């Protein structure tokens, strides 16, 4: 299997679509190989069965244009950054060989989201160690990026990806998860906006992020490292 350019590692099915679906679509449209790793099957969710969510995830993967979607099979609502979990995720990194990995923000209402962020970071480092006991040949992703959409406690984003051209397909991918979002006004990290429908609430948040870079819609991300530029003369986004 060819290496991935971008892999979203998220706690539950539908997290990738919600937090970075527009960005995944944009990368796929550019010809990049894009994947999603669902760490759990979402089996503890109040809505829908594992089988239903699996079918929904497969449909969403088609909308997103994913090259691959994998399941790690770790326990929902009991996700822990254990040695066993790190070995399993590192083995998947070694198989898929992503260059960039995007995962959750460091905090979250759901404990799985917090654990997923640190588990992903640790497994990405360990997967590059020759003597680390995991399946496959060593591989370490070059970059870890945290999706901070809908987070009220996150810092100012390091970057915002323009998803104006993909916002409608992002919402189409989310709509594949009927068991989770049909008729909803809130879900997960998306708090209700009065009686505003869930899809409209997602669109409003994307519009706010887009305004930070002076475009219609965007998805925000945070990284530990500063970005580089060849010249100040190449900088984009107007100050005024």
C-alpha atoms as one frame of an Amber mdcrd trajectory, in Angstrom:
protein
   0.000   0.000   0.000   1.237   3.487  -0.877   1.992   5.878   1.976  -0.665
   8.350   3.061  -0.206  12.091   2.818  -2.754  12.770   5.560  -4.345  10.582
   8.234  -7.050  11.704  10.669  -6.891   9.726  13.925 -10.093  10.238  15.874
 -11.814   8.634  18.833 -15.152   7.796  17.223 -16.770   7.359  13.814 -18.010
  10.813  12.662 -15.333  12.765  14.620 -13.155  13.139  11.526 -16.066  14.347
   9.421 -17.078  16.863  12.067 -13.667  18.252  13.012 -11.743  18.187   9.736
 -13.969  16.767   7.000 -13.612  19.798   4.749  -9.838  19.646   5.035  -9.751
  15.914   4.240 -11.886  16.574   1.169  -9.631  19.385   0.032  -6.544  17.185
   0.301  -8.253  14.362  -1.578  -9.299  16.817  -4.308  -5.628  17.767  -4.684
  -4.724  14.158  -5.383  -3.290  13.461  -1.933  -3.814  10.056  -0.330  -6.062
  10.600   2.670  -7.192   8.213   5.389  -9.148   8.021   8.638  -8.414   5.851
  11.645 -11.375   5.448  14.022  -9.862   4.415  17.353 -13.166   2.989  18.638
 -16.407   1.801  17.059 -18.508   4.205  19.130 -20.233   1.234  20.751 -21.137
   3.152  23.917 -22.973   5.906  22.058 -26.599   6.557  22.996 -27.712   6.452
  19.370 -27.273   3.799  16.711 -25.652   0.372  16.823 -22.063  -0.530  15.973
 -23.244  -2.061  12.704 -25.244   1.044  11.795 -22.353   3.388  12.545 -19.979
   1.177  10.574 -22.215   1.391   7.504 -22.540   5.141   7.970 -18.755   5.493
   8.225 -18.295   3.546   5.006 -20.718   5.830   3.171 -19.016   8.912   4.588
 -15.627   7.558   3.477 -16.898   7.470  -0.099 -18.063  11.083   0.135 -14.684
  12.142   1.559 -12.766  10.320  -1.172 -10.665   8.416   1.342  -7.969   6.032
   0.196  -8.446   4.004   3.379 -10.523   3.924   6.557  -9.338   1.723   9.414
 -10.715   0.756  12.831  -8.370   0.230  15.761 -11.000  -1.590  17.823 -10.115
   0.113  21.098 -12.854   0.390  23.771 -15.286   3.293  23.495 -15.644   5.414
  26.648 -12.693   3.501  28.093 -10.001   4.668  25.688  -6.670   4.773  27.495
  -3.137   5.678  26.494  -1.759   2.273  27.487   1.211   0.372  26.111  -1.147
  -2.028  24.342  -3.038   0.838  22.711   0.198   2.551  21.667   1.431  -0.695
  20.115  -1.793  -1.150  18.166  -1.877   2.409  16.847   1.862   2.408  16.088
   1.358  -0.760  14.045  -1.313   1.007  12.003   0.980   3.999  11.494   3.659
   1.642  10.235   1.194   0.033   7.819  -0.307   3.284   6.471   2.882   5.406
   6.745   1.204   8.850   6.949   3.267  12.010   6.557   0.833  14.249   8.479
  -1.525  13.145  11.254  -4.454  15.213  12.522  -6.172  14.369  15.791  -8.248
  15.869  18.594  -7.458  18.923  20.685  -5.725  18.191  24.002  -8.904  18.785
  26.017 -12.498  17.766  25.511 -15.783  16.982  27.241 -15.514  13.354  26.213
 -12.576  11.677  27.977 -11.922   9.623  24.834 -11.065  12.821  22.969  -8.435
  13.807  25.505  -6.961  10.323  25.564  -6.985  10.104  21.763  -4.883  13.249
  21.419  -2.101  12.007  23.703  -2.310   8.407  22.472  -1.895   9.584  18.887
   1.083  11.769  19.758   2.837   9.056  21.748   2.156   6.273  19.247   3.427
   8.450  16.389   6.735   8.926  18.168   7.103   5.309  19.243   6.274   3.941
  15.790   9.584   5.387  14.595  11.655   3.431  17.101  13.298   0.389  15.538
  13.083  -1.675  18.709   9.547  -0.693  19.713   7.395  -3.821  19.824   4.743
  -3.172  17.199   3.903  -4.716  13.835   5.671  -3.430  10.731   8.796  -1.520
   9.835   9.527   1.706  11.752   7.818   4.856  10.519   7.331   8.203  12.224
   4.893  10.823  10.856   6.517  14.190  10.231   3.783  16.365  11.698   1.030
  16.133  14.316  -1.801  18.643  13.946  -4.694  19.162  16.379  -8.187  20.025
  15.150  -9.674  22.725  17.381 -13.059  23.357  15.743 -15.843  23.990  18.280
 -13.387  24.175  21.187 -13.903  27.161  23.484 -10.700  26.472  25.447  -8.254
  26.160  22.571  -5.697  28.862  21.725  -5.820  30.990  18.616  -5.368  28.639
  15.660  -1.933  28.112  14.156  -3.609  27.903  10.776  -7.043  27.775   9.179
  -7.719  25.723   6.052 -10.054  27.330   3.521 -12.896  24.815   3.017 -15.222
  27.107   1.091 -15.151  24.735  -1.888 -15.790  21.653   0.249 -18.214  22.795
   2.972 -21.264  21.326   1.231 -19.600  17.913   0.820 -18.419  18.047   4.446
 -22.065  18.435   5.458 -22.982  15.621   3.051 -20.446  13.359   4.782 -21.869
  14.307   8.188 -25.387  13.575   6.936 -24.283   9.978   6.288 -24.387   9.560
  10.081 -28.163   9.730  10.275 -28.241   7.800  13.535 -26.194  10.525  15.218
 -27.239  13.808  13.647 -30.700  13.545  12.095 -32.969  16.037  13.847 -30.183
  17.137  16.205 -29.395  20.703  17.256 -26.175  19.710  19.056 -23.778  16.774
  19.268 -20.363  16.104  20.742 -18.419  19.352  20.999 -21.092  21.254  19.037
 -23.266  23.077  21.553 -26.807  24.087  20.541 -27.433  27.410  18.870 -31.006
  27.786  20.042 -33.226  25.812  17.684 -30.734  26.110  14.823 -30.405  22.714
  13.044 -27.168  20.829  13.578 -25.915  21.230  10.002 -26.528  24.968  10.147
 -24.693  25.181  13.470 -21.671  23.450  11.895 -21.836  25.843   8.958 -21.932
  28.861  11.297 -18.805  27.692  13.112 -17.038  27.114   9.800 -18.029  30.611
   8.683 -16.545  32.108  11.841 -13.266  30.227  11.294 -13.267  31.243   7.658
 -13.592  34.886   8.616 -10.227  34.627  10.404  -8.542  34.170   7.026 -11.052
  36.305   5.082 -12.802  33.438   3.267 -16.277  31.939   3.366 -15.609  28.831
   5.449 -12.627  27.369   7.283 -11.447  24.686   9.695  -9.005  25.697  12.472
  -5.947  23.747  13.629  -3.163  24.105  16.200   0.429  22.867  16.065   3.283
  22.925  18.550   5.726  24.192  15.933   5.697  27.609  14.236   5.039  27.766
  10.526   7.804  28.876   8.201   7.803  31.157   5.177  10.441  31.901   2.563
   9.652  35.608   2.624   7.418  38.079   4.434   6.422  39.218   0.988   4.578
  35.930   0.514   2.349  36.309   3.573  -1.400  36.082   3.009  -4.518  37.230
   4.948  -5.048  40.950   5.175  -4.537  42.713   8.503  -7.230  45.274   7.621
